Amino acid sequence: QVQLVESGGGLVQAGGSLRLSCAASGSIFNIDHMRWYRQAPGKQRELVALADSGGVTNYAESVKGRFTLSRDNAKDTVHLQMNSLKPEDTAVYYCNAEVVNTARSRFEVWGQGTLVTVSS
């Protein structure tokens, strides 16, 4: 069994920063893509950023230049540094990973979500 545990959400004023972390644990052989999604009230879940196993990253246009995703393969961890936060960044942020477990089965894992609230 593989789990993702997120941390780092909270309340921040517009223009402020937060750092989200997501740590994978369990019977992991390899992790391919690691992603952050977010879902604001009344809206669909959207992809915010992703990193492949080589650390190559991609970002949604709405967060480019403000958010930075970094990955630590040795610790099966990914961090999302969020700067210059805006009220429209308010959402529940979810970590997602494509995992190959020690039985060589491939599946997708989601974290429980962490709330980010940006006040104006």
N, C-alpha and C positions, 0 to 999 in steps of 0.2 A: 504494500500500500504506500502511496506517495501523497504527501500533503504539502500545501503552500500556506505559509503563514505571513500575513501582511502586517505592517506596523507603520506608524508615522503620520497618520491622518490627524486632523484637528481643525481648530478655528484660527483663521489668520485674517488680518486686514488686507484690503486690496493693495497691491504693490509688494506684499511680503513674500516669504519663501517657506516651503515645506519640503521635506525629504521623505519619500515613501520607500520602504524596503519590503522585499518579498524573499523569503527563504524557503527552499524546497528541502524536504526531508523524507526519508523512507528508503525503500528498496530501489534505488536509482542506479541505472547503468549509464544513461546519457540523457541530457536534456537538449533538445533542438531549440526551437524558438521559445523565447520568453517575452511576454507581452503585458502591457497595461491597457485595460479598457476603463471606461467610465460611463456611468449612467446617471443623468440628472433627472430630477422629478418630472414625470410626464414625457420623458424622451426615451428614444431607443439607446441601447448600449452602443458605444462607439469606440473604435480603436484609437488609442492615444499614441502609443509608441511600441516598437518591438526591437528586439535584438536577436540576431541569429547566434549560432554556437561560436562563430568567429568574432562576435562582438560588433558586427556591422548593424547599424541602427537605422530606423526610419521613424518619421514622426508625422502626425496629423498636421495639416497646414495651420490649424488654429493654435498649435503649441510650439511650432518651430521657432527657434531662437530664444525660447523661454524655458523649455523643459529639456533636461539632459538625462538620458538613460545610460546607465553603466552596469556592466555585468561582471561578476566574479565567479568564474567557472569552478575554481577550487572550492568555493563555499556554496555552490549552487544557489547563488543569491543575485538579485537584481535590484538596483536602486533607481528611483526616479526623483531627480532633483528638479523642483518646480520653483521657478523664480518669476518675479513680476506677475504675481497671481491676480486674476480678475474675478469679479463676482460670477461670471459665466463659467468659470472653472469649477464651481461648486457642483459636487457629484459624489456618488459612491465609486471609489476606484477599486478595480478588481485586477488581481494578478492572474495570469494564465500561462501555462507551459505545456509544451509537447514533450512528453516523457517516454523514454524507453526504460522499462524496469529490468531488474536482474534476470527475469524470465524471458527477456527480449520481446516483451509485449509493448506495443506503442499505444499510448492513449493521451487524452487531453485532461489536464487538471486545472481546477479553478480554486482561487482563494475565497475567503469568506467576505471580502470587501472591507474597505476602510473609508470612512466618511471624511471628505474635505469640504470645509465651508469657508467661503471667502466673503467677508463683509465689506460693504462699500463705505 
